[in-house]
Amino acid sequence: MVDYMTQVCRPGISEEQKVELWRRWDDGESLSDIGRALGKRACSIFGVVTTRGGFSPAIRRRSRLALTLREREEISRGISAGIGVRQIAYSLGRAPSTVSREIARHGGLRRYRASDADVAAWEHTLRPKRCRLASHAKLRAVVADKLALDWSPEQISGWLAVTYPNDDSMRVSHETIYRSLFVQARGVLKKELMSHLRSRRKMRHSKRATTEGQPRAQIIDAVSIRERPADVNDRAVPGHWEGDLISGSNNTHIATLVERRSRFTMLVKVTGKDTATVVRALSSQVKTLPSQLRRTLTWDRGMELANHRQFTVATGVKVYFCDPQSPWQRGTNENTNRLLRQYFPKRTDLSGHSQSALNKVAMQLNQRPRKTLGFQTPAAKLGLCVAPTH
C-alpha cells in the first residue's frame, strides 16, 4: 500500500476528478464514499489526500492586475500589424513598461505568441512560498519544543501572541503548525512530533466529517460477545473459533481462524476485503471441518463479516462480535497473528500466497509444541494430524 499511496498524481485520477475529490473531502465524505463516487479504490483516494496532509489545495486564481488572454491576443495582433509598444499599451489602458516586459519575457517581437505567453505566465505563478516556520529557525525551535511538551498547536499559537506581543516574527497560526506536521513534504517539523497531538491523527479531516452513517456501525443483527455461551470461555469444548484478517501491502489480506481450546489454526486466502468475498472464502474452508468442530466464531467489528447470517446458514457456525476497539477479547487469535508475521511480514504483498501455500504454513504452526498446551501440538490437541485440505 505504501508504494502507490504516496503519489499525488496517481495515474487514472484526472485533474477534474481531483477537484471533485477535494470538494467531497471538504464536505466530510469518507474515503470509501469518495472512491465509490469517482469509481476508484479507497486506497487511491487516500494516496491523494494523505500526501497533502488532508488539506485541500487552494483554488488558484489570476490576479486582477495580471494581463488576460484577451489582452495578450491584442498585443500579438499589434505586433503583427507593426504597431509600436506605446500605442498597444495605450489601447489596452496599460503602462508601456508592462507591455514591453510582457513581450521581452515571452520570446520578443519575433516569437511572441499570445496562447504560449498566457500558459507560461500561469505556470510561473506556481512558485512555492516557504511557510513561516521554514524561514524562521527560532520560531520553529520554540514550536517544536512546545509540541514535545504535549501543547496543542492552538495553545502554542496563543502563547506566542502573549509572550511576544511586539515581535511579529514570533507569531504563527495553529493551522500553519498543523500543515507543517501533516504535510511532511515541507520538511519543517519532524514526523515524530505528531505523536504528541491529542487526536493522534496523521492528517487534517473536515469539520463536517462524521462517522454517522458509515458502514462500520451497521452490522445488522450483530450478536455481542457478551451473549456468547459460557462454555466458550472455559475452553472445555472444542469447536469455538476466533477470526480476523491480517493485512499486507497493496490492500491484500489473509483470513485467520484459531480454535480456542487447541490453538489449531486455519488460514484462508481471500481476494478482497468485501464481505461477500470473505464470507464465501470462510464458508468454503469451515465446511471442511467435522460438524462437532463447528460451533461458534468470534470476530471483531470489521465489515468484512457483515454477511454473518449468510455464513451461519452455510456452515451452522454462530457468529459473535467483540466490543469496539477490544482486540483482547480475541486474545487467542491476536497472539496467533503475531506468530504468523514470521511468515507474512508487515508491508508485504499477501496476494501471491496460494491456498496450498497457506495450508503448509498452517500445518507448520499446528505441528509446533506450545507451552500453553503443556508442549503438545495444536494438531495433537485437536486430534488431527494435518490441517484440513481442499
C-alpha positions, -999 to 999 in steps of 0.1 A, spaced: 0 0 0 28 24 8 43 25 -27 14 38 -46 -4 57 -19 23 83 -18 17 95 -53 -2 128 -57 -8 123 -94 -18 86 -94 -24 76 -130 -61 73 -136 -72 102 -115 -78 132 -137 -75 168 -126 -113 172 -129 -117 141 -106 -92 156 -81 -113 188 -79 -143 167 -72 -123 146 -47 -113 176 -27 -148 190 -28 -162 158 -13 -134 156 13 -141 191 25 -178 182 27 -168 155 52 -173 124 30 -153 93 38 -126 78 16 -148 49 7 -177 72 -3 -154 93 -24 -139 63 -41 -174 49 -50 -184 83 -64 -153 85 -86 -151 48 -94 -117 45 -77 -104 24 -48 -104 40 -14 -66 35 -11 -62 55 -43 -82 84 -27 -61 81 5 -29 84 -16 -40 118 -29 -54 131 4 -26 119 27 2 135 5 -13 169 13 -20 160 49 -57 162 44 -55 199 34 -73 207 2 -52 227 -23 -61 264 -26 -81 273 -57 -58 292 -80 -70 325 -93 -54 351 -115 -45 384 -100 -69 412 -111 -38 431 -122 -24 404 -144 -27 405 -182 -56 385 -196 -55 362 -226 -76 387 -245 -51 414 -238 -22 392 -249 -41 385 -281 -43 422 -287 -6 425 -281 1 397 -306 -21 414 -332 -5 447 -326 30 432 -331 18 415 -364 4 449 -376 37 467 -368 21 489 -342 45 503 -316 46 492 -279 34 526 -267 3 525 -290 -5 489 -280 -2 499 -243 -24 530 -248 -52 509 -265 -51 484 -236 -50 511 -209 -17 496 -197 17 512 -189 41 508 -218 66 492 -195 40 464 -187 36 456 -224 74 459 -231 82 434 -202 55 410 -214 69 409 -249 105 405 -238 96 378 -212 79 356 -238 101 355 -269 104 391 -281 88 407 -311 95 379 -335 85 349 -313 57 363 -291 25 341 -292 -5 351 -270 -15 315 -260 20 304 -252 26 335 -232 -6 330 -212 3 294 -203 38 303 -193 25 332 -171 1 308 -154 28 282 -147 51 309 -134 26 317 -106 32 282 -92 64 294 -74 62 278 -39 62 301 -10 81 290 21 60 289 52 68 310 82 82 280 102 105 271 74 120 306 72 123 314 110 146 290 128 139 304 163 102 302 159 105 267 145 126 256 175 101 271 200 71 254 183 89 220 183 98 223 220 62 231 230 48 203 208 72 179 226 56 191 259 22 180 245 10 215 239 -17 218 212 -10 239 181 -37 263 193 -21 267 227 12 273 211 -2 300 188 -20 318 216 10 316 239 33 331 213 10 360 208 10 368 245 47 362 251 60 381 220 34 409 216 58 432 197 76 406 176 57 396 145 84 371 135 74 350 165 38 346 155 23 316 137 -12 303 133 -23 269 146 -33 260 111 3 266 99 16 243 126 -8 216 116 1 219 80 38 217 88 31 185 108 7 168 84 24 177 51 58 161 57 70 171 22 75 206 37 104 191 58 98 217 86 87 197 117 97 162 125 72 135 120 77 122 155 61 153 169 27 141 156 26 116 184 21 145 208 -11 156 192 -41 146 214 -61 134 184 -33 111 172 -44 119 137 -20 118 107 -38 143 86 -65 170 86 -101 160 85 -130 182 75 -150 197 103 -181 182 87 -166 147 87 -186 122 108 -189 85 114 -227 88 113 -240 66 85 -207 48 80 -210 11 74 -188 1 105 -218 8 127 -243 -11 105 -236 -48 110 -272 -59 110 -283 -83 138 -248 -84 152 -248 -105 184 -224 -92 211 -197 -114 226 -214 -108 259 -241 -132 248 -217 -159 239 -223 -192 257 -203 -197 289 -186 -229 278 -167 -208 252 -148 -190 279 -135 -221 298 -122 -238 266 -136 -271 277 -153 -279 244 -137 -278 210 -152 -261 180 -152 -225 192 -131 -202 169 -117 -167 168 -111 -149 135 -96 -119 119 -78 -106 88 -41 -99 87 -32 -72 62 -3 -66 38 7 -41 12 -15 -32 -18 -47 -38 2 -41 -76 4 -53 -98 32 -54 -133 46 -82 -146 69 -71 -164 101 -91 -188 122 -79 -201 155 -97 -228 176 -98 -216 212 -92 -249 230 -64 -263 209 -50 -232 192 -54 -250 159 -50 -225 131 -66 -223 96 -55 -198 70 -79 -187 43 -69 -170 10 -92 -140 3 -91 -120 -29 -107 -89 -14 -119 -75 19 -155 -70 9 -180 -91 29 -192 -113 0 -156 -124 -8 -146 -130 28 -178 -149 38 -176 -171 7 -139 -180 14 -145 -186 51 -176 -207 44 -157 -229 20 -129 -235 44 -150 -241 75 -172 -266 58 -142 -289 55 -144 -294 93 -163 -321 111 -197 -309 124 -186 -312 160 -159 -286 154 -183 -260 140 -199 -242 170 -191 -205 172 -169 -178 156 -159 -146 174 -149 -117 151 -141 -80 156 -164 -52 143 -150 -52 108 -175 -50 80 -158 -80 62 -182 -102 82 -213 -80 77 -230 -110 59 -226 -131 91 -261 -145 87 -251 -160 53 -220 -175 69 -241 -191 97 -266 -206 72 -238 -220 51 -218 -235 80 -240 -238 110 -215 -217 130 -229 -189 151 -211 -155 150 -204 -132 179 -188 -98 176 -163 -82 200 -169 -48 216 -154 -19 196 -116 -14 200 -113 -45 222 -88 -69 204 -81 -85 238 -115 -102 236 -100 -123 208 -67 -128 225 -60 -163 211 -64 -150 176 -43 -119 182 -14 -139 196 -15 -163 167 -15 -134 142 17 -122 158 32 -157 153 21 -156 116 41 -124 110 72 -147 108 58 -160 76 39 -129 64 59 -98 74 41 -64 75 41 -43 44 45 -72 21 20 -82 -7 0 -112 5 -18 -119 -28 9 -142 -41 3 -169 -15 -19 -197 -28 -43 -216 -6 -20 -246 -8 9 -225 5 -13 -211 33 -22 -247 43 15 -255 46 22 -226 68 -8 -235 90 5 -271 92 39 -259 104 22 -238 131 -1 -266 141 27 -291 145 48 -269 168 46 -277 205 31 -249 226 39 -241 262 3 -231 269 -7 -267 258 19 -284 280 41 -287 250 16 -306 230 10 -295 194 -23 -279 184 -29 -307 159 -25 -334 185 -46 -314 210 -74 -313 184 -70 -349 174 -59 -340 139 -26 -348 122 -27 -323 94 -46 -291 85 -78 -297 65 -73 -297 28 -95 -289 -2 
